[in-house]
């Protein structure tokens, strides 16, 4: 992939997230999410490996279904209230649908099955984007609607994600799958905290990104892919081994 195409994709990725984060209209938020999804698909599948193509297909199908649910819930809310403002989500069925859609976007259990598979088929650099930058737009919508979302649904999915993320990573040897289940568990804590305070959830998201980014960068630098590779990290990167 040429540097110009890569730059355009990264710019589109950033633009989609910024549009969603800056919008107060559901159609603009949906447009930003779609731009975000379409921009990362070539990045996932750029290695032309069958596993990467499979990962990009799974990512596209899941994100497209979640975006359709977001659009459907916003239409239901517009029919019930007569307005498209994100801050005025007052229709109860639309609240539940939106909560499920954002959970699918983020990878909360029980809609988490796509995240380990997509990360396993992606490179570590792409995985870093998926578990950090790609969470910003859905989390922004969740933080904006935290007092209007379905609290029961969000609490149940968050609690289930903590359990699934904690138990799912125990029998894994591939570090990308371990990181995926760790992401599911962290997102479960964020979803649970959102029901109490959106500021604490924002702090949790910030800490999660600040911890995940150097961890992924250290794994990229040391070319570590499995838990067995961690045992030989000290031979190539003595200073990095204790941090990993």
ABEGO torsion letter per residue (X at the ends): XBAAAAAAAAAAAAAAAAAAAABABAAAAAAAAAAAAAAAAAAAAAAGBAAAAAAAAAAAAAAAAAAAAAAAAAAAAAAAAGBABAABBABAAAAAAAAAAAAAAAGBOAAAAAAAAAAAABBAAAAAAAAAAAAAAAAAAAAAAAAABBAAAAAAAAAAAAAAAAAAAAABABAAAAAAAAAAAAAAAAAAAAAABAAAAAAAAAAAAAAAAAAAAAAAAAGBABAAAAAAAAAABAAAAAAX
